[in-house]
Amino acid sequence: MSEGSHHEYIRVGQRIVGYMRVTNSGHIISIWINEPYNKLFLPENSE
């Protein structure tokens, strides 16, 4: 039961500072913030 996913870029002005991995139904899988944190955030499972 694997659902498709895609990336949504996080922008500040013209710069891409990170991206979110989102399922096709809109659930956020992970958030990568490159500037200034260089860190991967995994949201708590809300199920």
Backbone hydrogen bonds in HBPLUS format (Angstrom, degrees):
<---DONOR---> <-ACCEPTOR-->    atom                        ^
c    i                          cat <-CA-CA->   ^        H-A-AA   ^      H-
h    n   atom  resd res      DA  || num        DHA   H-A  angle D-A-AA Bond
n    s   type  num  typ     dist DA aas  dist angle  dist       angle   num
A0024-ASN N   A0004-GLY O   2.88 MM  20  5.65 144.9  2.00 152.4 145.5     1
A0006-HIS N   A0022-VAL O   2.84 MM  16  5.52 154.7  1.90 154.2 161.1     2
A0022-VAL N   A0006-HIS O   2.83 MM  16  5.52 169.2  1.84 169.7 171.2     3
A0008-GLU N   A0020-MET O   2.82 MM  12  5.13 156.4  1.88 148.8 156.4     4
A0020-MET N   A0008-GLU O   2.77 MM  12  5.13 159.0  1.81 148.8 155.3     5
A0010-ILE N   A0018-GLY O   2.77 MM   8  5.03 171.6  1.77 135.2 132.5     6
A0017-VAL N   A0010-ILE O   2.82 MM   7  5.79 149.9  1.91 156.1 166.4     7
A0012-VAL N   A0015-ARG O   2.83 MM   3  5.36 159.5  1.87 157.8 164.8     8
A0015-ARG N   A0012-VAL O   3.11 MM   3  5.36 145.6  2.23 135.4 129.2     9
A0034-ASN N   A0017-VAL O   2.67 MM  17  5.42 142.9  1.80 146.3 158.9    10
A0035-GLU N   A0017-VAL O   3.27 MM  18  5.23 155.7  2.34 134.5 139.8    11
A0019-TYR N   A0032-TRP O   2.84 MM  13  5.34 145.3  1.96 144.6 156.1    12
A0032-TRP N   A0019-TYR O   2.77 MM  13  5.34 171.4  1.78 173.5 171.4    13
A0021-ARG N   A0030-SER O   2.83 MM   9  5.29 164.5  1.85 152.2 156.3    14
A0029-ILE N   A0021-ARG O   2.70 MM   8  5.38 165.8  1.72 159.9 163.8    15
A0023-THR N   A0027-HIS O   2.84 MM   4  5.27 163.9  1.87 153.4 156.6    16
A0026-GLY N   A0023-THR O   2.91 MM   3  5.24 162.9  1.94 113.9 118.8    17
A0031-ILE N   A0041-PHE O   2.83 MM  10  5.00 162.1  1.86 153.2 157.1    18
A0041-PHE N   A0031-ILE O   2.65 MM  10  5.00 174.2  1.66 160.4 162.3    19
A0033-ILE N   A0039-LYS O   2.98 MM   6  5.55 167.7  1.99 168.4 165.9    20
A0038-ASN N   A0033-ILE O   2.90 MM   5  5.62 113.7  2.35 128.3 146.2    21
A0039-LYS N   A0033-ILE O   2.96 MM   6  5.55 152.3  2.04 151.7 153.6    22
A0038-ASN N   A0034-ASN O   2.93 MM   4  4.06 122.7  2.27  97.1 112.2    23
